[in-house]
Amino acid sequence: MNVDVRHLRALAAIGDEGTVTGAARALHITQPALSRTLEQLESRLGVRLVERTTRRLELTDAGLRLWEHAHRILRQLDDALAEAAAPAGSPRPLRLAFAWAALGRHTVPLLRTWREQHPQVRVEIRRLDDPEAALRRGRADLAFLRVRPQENTSVTLAELASEQRLAALPEHHPLAGRSQLTLADLADQVVALCSTAATTGVELWPEGRRPVTIDVPGVDEWLTTIATGEAVGVTAEGTSHHHPHPGVRYVPLADAAPVPVYLAWPPAPAHPATADFVRLARHHLTIHNRPA
């Protein structure tokens, strides 16, 4: 099966851009050349990868799977070439992704310890809307997740800790002075749900007692919506450490199930320091969560 890098780059660009025009522009080639490359790839594989419409290109199920593999393969190739060209003893950074809050209060101590023990390997942290997808596509070496991936997802997991759920309230809200709350206290409130955080949904509340919700696109919008009094929120404890806000008060929820915190990485680690980081994270969380 004669498939080469240009075929993978063509499919990656088509999946990313959604149009022949955009993909050809991203690759700096002509549209006819891109179309021929795609047709070649489909012919050699014997499967349709892209459904063509008048305005957009949609990846088929097979195309979507290969698109993610293509991203990972191309990223690994680019990393290997960059590593070969780098001065000896200069490994590329270890890329660590998270959506909202990394490890909460443990993040900075963990990264400081890593820097002390592994000064030659810099950790590059990235806040991404979908860190799990970044792992699958080779954009990250490790990711902190607060939702367990589906069983058929090709990532390896270590559960590091669990975090208490908190209510996030406007600072002058009548409930903001309480030492703790219950989900029932929030059932009559408008609750802001963020599209990049899957730990909170109406299923936290029993049917018949579910609050009205509004959707917001990101953490900054979520915080602003709460601070201005438009809504309240529910989040994991790590958010209060990574996203303190002068207009938002975080209050523990007594009856909400805790949120698990996972460290995830590809089955075939892309960075040689992956195992060392996983080992340190496990040790750090074990030591610092040990009962006094």
C-alpha positions as CSV (number, residue, x, y, z in Angstrom):
1,M,0.0,0.0,0.0
2,N,1.9,3.0,-1.3
3,V,0.8,5.9,0.9
4,D,3.3,8.7,1.8
5,V,3.5,11.8,3.9
6,R,1.8,14.1,1.3
7,H,-1.3,12.0,1.3
8,L,-1.5,12.3,5.1
9,R,-0.9,16.0,5.0
10,A,-3.7,16.4,2.4
11,L,-6.2,14.5,4.5
12,A,-5.2,16.3,7.7
13,A,-5.7,19.7,6.0
14,I,-9.0,18.7,4.4
15,G,-10.4,17.6,7.8
16,D,-9.1,20.7,9.5
17,E,-10.3,23.2,6.9
18,G,-13.5,21.6,5.6
19,T,-13.1,22.9,2.0
20,V,-10.7,22.2,-0.9
21,T,-10.0,26.0,-1.1
22,G,-9.0,26.3,2.5
23,A,-7.0,23.0,2.6
24,A,-5.1,23.9,-0.6
25,R,-4.3,27.3,0.8
26,A,-3.0,25.8,4.0
27,L,-0.8,23.4,2.1
28,H,0.4,26.0,-0.4
29,I,-0.7,23.9,-3.4
30,T,-3.3,24.2,-6.1
31,Q,-6.8,22.9,-5.7
32,P,-6.5,20.4,-8.6
33,A,-3.3,19.1,-7.1
34,L,-5.0,18.6,-3.7
35,S,-8.0,16.8,-5.3
36,R,-5.7,14.5,-7.2
37,T,-3.8,13.6,-4.0
38,L,-7.0,12.8,-2.2
39,E,-8.3,10.7,-5.1
40,Q,-4.9,8.8,-5.1
41,L,-5.2,8.1,-1.3
42,E,-8.7,6.9,-1.6
43,S,-7.9,4.7,-4.6
44,R,-4.9,3.1,-2.8
45,L,-6.9,2.4,0.3
46,G,-10.0,1.3,-1.6
47,V,-12.3,3.3,0.7
48,R,-14.0,6.7,0.5
49,L,-12.5,9.1,3.0
50,V,-14.4,12.3,2.1
51,E,-18.0,13.0,1.1
52,R,-18.0,15.9,-1.3
53,T,-20.9,18.5,-1.2
54,T,-21.3,21.7,-3.1
55,R,-19.8,23.8,-0.3
56,R,-18.0,21.6,2.2
57,L,-16.1,18.3,2.5
58,E,-17.2,16.0,5.2
59,L,-15.0,13.2,6.5
60,T,-16.5,9.7,6.4
61,D,-16.2,7.5,9.5
62,A,-13.0,5.9,7.9
63,G,-11.8,9.4,7.0
64,L,-12.3,10.7,10.5
65,R,-10.3,7.8,12.0
66,L,-7.5,8.2,9.5
67,W,-7.5,12.0,10.0
68,E,-6.8,11.6,13.7
69,H,-4.0,9.0,13.0
70,A,-2.6,11.3,10.3
71,H,-2.3,14.2,12.8
72,R,-0.5,12.0,15.3
73,I,1.8,10.5,12.7
74,L,2.7,13.9,11.2
75,R,3.3,15.4,14.7
76,Q,5.6,12.5,15.6
77,L,7.4,12.9,12.3
78,D,7.8,16.7,12.9
79,D,9.0,16.0,16.4
80,A,11.5,13.4,15.3
81,L,12.9,15.8,12.7
82,A,13.1,18.7,15.1
83,E,14.9,16.5,17.7
84,A,17.4,15.2,15.1
85,A,18.2,18.8,14.2
86,A,18.5,20.1,17.8
87,P,21.8,20.3,19.6
88,A,22.7,17.2,21.6
89,G,21.2,17.1,25.1
90,S,18.3,19.4,24.1
91,P,15.1,17.3,24.2
92,R,11.9,19.0,23.1
93,P,9.5,20.1,25.9
94,L,7.0,17.6,27.4
95,R,3.6,18.9,26.3
96,L,1.0,18.8,29.1
97,A,-2.6,19.7,28.3
98,F,-5.6,20.4,30.4
99,A,-9.0,22.0,29.9
100,W,-9.7,24.0,33.0
101,A,-7.6,23.4,36.1
102,A,-4.8,21.0,35.6
103,L,-4.2,19.6,39.2
104,G,-5.6,22.5,41.1
105,R,-3.5,23.4,44.2
106,H,-1.1,20.5,43.3
107,T,-0.1,21.9,39.9
108,V,2.6,24.4,40.8
109,P,4.3,22.1,43.5
110,L,4.3,19.2,41.1
111,L,5.8,21.2,38.3
112,R,8.4,22.8,40.6
113,T,9.4,19.3,41.8
114,W,9.7,18.1,38.2
115,R,11.9,21.1,37.3
116,E,14.2,20.3,40.3
117,Q,14.5,16.6,39.4
118,H,14.5,16.9,35.6
119,P,15.9,20.3,34.7
120,Q,16.9,19.1,31.2
121,V,13.2,18.5,30.2
122,R,10.9,21.5,30.2
123,V,7.2,21.0,30.7
124,E,5.1,23.1,28.3
125,I,1.6,23.5,29.7
126,R,-1.3,24.1,27.3
127,R,-5.0,24.9,28.1
128,L,-7.1,23.4,25.4
129,D,-10.8,22.9,25.0
130,D,-10.4,19.2,24.3
131,P,-7.1,17.8,25.8
132,E,-8.2,14.2,25.1
133,A,-8.4,15.0,21.3
134,A,-5.0,16.7,21.6
135,L,-3.5,13.4,22.9
136,R,-5.1,11.4,20.0
137,R,-3.8,13.9,17.4
138,G,-0.3,14.1,18.8
139,R,-0.6,17.7,20.0
140,A,0.0,16.7,23.6
141,D,2.1,14.1,25.4
142,L,0.1,14.0,28.6
143,A,-3.3,15.4,29.6
144,F,-5.2,16.0,32.8
145,L,-8.8,14.9,32.4
146,R,-11.8,15.1,34.7
147,V,-14.1,12.9,32.6
148,R,-13.1,9.3,31.8
149,P,-12.7,8.7,28.1
150,Q,-15.0,6.1,26.4
151,E,-13.8,2.5,26.5
152,N,-12.8,2.5,22.8
153,T,-10.6,5.6,23.1
154,S,-6.9,4.8,22.7
155,V,-5.4,6.5,25.7
156,T,-3.8,5.1,28.9
157,L,-5.1,6.4,32.2
158,A,-4.0,6.8,35.8
159,E,-6.5,8.1,38.3
160,L,-4.6,10.5,40.5
161,A,-7.2,12.0,42.9
162,S,-10.7,13.1,43.3
163,E,-11.9,16.6,43.9
164,Q,-14.9,18.0,45.8
165,R,-17.5,19.8,43.8
166,L,-18.1,23.4,44.6
167,A,-20.9,25.9,43.9
168,A,-19.7,29.1,42.2
169,L,-21.8,32.1,43.2
170,P,-21.8,35.9,42.7
171,E,-20.0,37.4,45.7
172,H,-23.2,39.2,46.9
173,H,-25.5,36.2,46.3
174,P,-27.7,35.4,49.3
175,L,-26.2,31.9,49.5
176,A,-22.6,33.1,49.2
177,G,-22.1,33.4,52.9
178,R,-22.9,29.8,53.7
179,S,-20.1,27.4,54.7
180,Q,-21.6,24.7,52.5
181,L,-24.6,24.1,50.2
182,T,-26.5,21.2,48.7
183,L,-27.6,20.7,45.1
184,A,-31.2,21.4,46.2
185,D,-30.1,24.9,47.2
186,L,-29.2,25.5,43.6
187,A,-32.3,23.9,42.0
188,D,-34.2,27.2,41.8
189,Q,-31.2,29.1,40.3
190,V,-30.1,29.6,36.7
191,V,-26.9,27.4,36.3
192,A,-24.2,28.2,33.7
193,L,-22.9,25.2,31.9
194,C,-19.6,25.5,30.0
195,S,-19.1,23.7,26.7
196,T,-15.5,22.9,27.5
197,A,-16.2,21.3,30.9
198,A,-18.1,18.1,30.9
199,T,-18.1,17.5,34.7
200,T,-21.4,19.4,35.3
201,G,-24.8,18.8,33.7
202,V,-28.4,18.8,34.7
203,E,-28.1,15.0,35.5
204,L,-26.5,16.0,38.8
205,W,-30.0,16.9,40.0
206,P,-32.9,14.5,40.3
207,E,-35.6,14.6,37.6
208,G,-38.3,17.1,38.6
209,R,-35.8,19.3,40.5
210,R,-33.5,20.3,37.7
211,P,-32.5,23.9,37.3
212,V,-32.8,26.1,34.3
213,T,-29.4,26.2,32.5
214,I,-27.6,28.5,30.1
215,D,-24.6,27.5,27.9
216,V,-21.4,29.5,27.8
217,P,-18.4,28.8,25.5
218,G,-15.4,29.0,27.9
219,V,-14.1,29.5,31.4
220,D,-13.8,33.3,31.1
221,E,-17.4,33.6,29.9
222,W,-18.5,31.2,32.7
223,L,-16.8,33.3,35.4
224,T,-18.1,36.6,34.0
225,T,-21.7,35.2,33.7
226,I,-21.5,34.2,37.4
227,A,-19.8,37.4,38.6
228,T,-22.4,39.6,37.0
229,G,-25.2,37.7,38.8
230,E,-26.7,36.2,35.7
231,A,-26.2,32.6,36.9
232,V,-24.5,30.3,39.4
233,G,-22.2,27.4,38.6
234,V,-21.0,24.0,39.7
235,T,-17.4,23.0,39.3
236,A,-14.5,20.9,40.6
237,E,-12.3,22.1,43.4
238,G,-9.3,22.7,41.1
239,T,-11.2,25.6,39.4
240,S,-11.1,27.6,42.6
241,H,-7.3,27.4,42.6
242,H,-6.7,28.1,38.9
243,H,-9.5,30.6,38.4
244,P,-10.0,32.8,41.5
245,H,-12.2,35.8,40.6
246,P,-13.0,38.8,42.7
247,G,-16.7,38.6,41.9
248,V,-17.1,34.8,42.5
249,R,-17.4,32.9,45.7
250,Y,-16.8,29.2,45.8
251,V,-18.7,27.2,48.4
252,P,-18.4,23.4,49.0
253,L,-21.4,21.2,47.9
254,A,-22.1,18.6,50.6
255,D,-24.1,16.1,48.6
256,A,-22.5,16.1,45.1
257,A,-20.3,13.2,44.0
258,P,-16.6,14.1,43.8
259,V,-14.9,14.5,40.4
260,P,-12.1,12.1,39.5
261,V,-8.8,13.5,38.1
262,Y,-7.0,11.4,35.6
263,L,-3.6,11.7,33.9
264,A,-3.8,10.3,30.4
265,W,-1.1,9.6,27.7
266,P,-1.0,7.6,24.4
267,P,-0.5,3.8,24.6
268,A,2.8,4.4,22.7
269,P,4.2,7.4,24.5
270,A,5.6,10.1,22.1
271,H,8.0,11.6,24.7
272,P,10.7,9.6,26.5
273,A,10.0,11.4,29.8
274,T,6.3,10.4,29.9
275,A,6.8,7.5,32.3
276,D,8.9,9.6,34.6
277,F,6.2,12.3,34.8
278,V,3.5,9.8,35.4
279,R,5.5,8.3,38.2
280,L,6.2,11.7,39.8
281,A,2.6,12.7,39.6
282,R,1.4,9.5,41.3
283,H,4.0,9.9,44.0
284,H,3.2,13.6,44.5
285,L,-0.5,13.0,44.9
286,T,0.0,10.0,47.2
287,I,2.2,12.1,49.5
288,H,0.1,15.2,49.6
289,N,-3.2,13.5,49.9
290,R,-2.1,11.3,52.8
291,P,-4.2,11.8,55.9
292,A,-2.4,13.8,58.6
